[in-house]
Amino acid sequence: MTQRFEGSVIVGLRHKDTSELVAVYPEPLEGNDREIEEKVKFWYYQQNCEAEDKLTQLYVDTLTERELKNLPH
């Protein structure tokens, strides 16, 4: 079974309706896809007191090449 988040990818949270990138996960990825999704959502929840309501509208996804280029170094 192929993992979506395999390798040294950078992931973030996107809005389900607009696909807009909402947050970039700052930690290295470890674990299977399900574990990574749980870690990213838990991290976001810890960052934002309103995150619980927002999380129902978000999903974990890899960043595009354009988004990666625009990340601060």
Phi, psi and omega in degrees: 000126181281139177265135178294325187255030182286144178087195184264062178269161174250134182242164177206184178253133179242153175282134183298325184276321187254346186063013178293135177287123184260321182205149177251127180286123188273354186262156172296148182270133175218139177110181178277175184305315181298316179296319179296315179301317179296317180297315182295316180293321178295319177301313181296319178301320180291333183279338193219121183293339179264008188295329183303315178291320182290327185300334179293340181258005185243155174220156181274135181208160175283156177277151177282166177303317180298316179296320179298319180295330182271359178290141175294140181261000000 
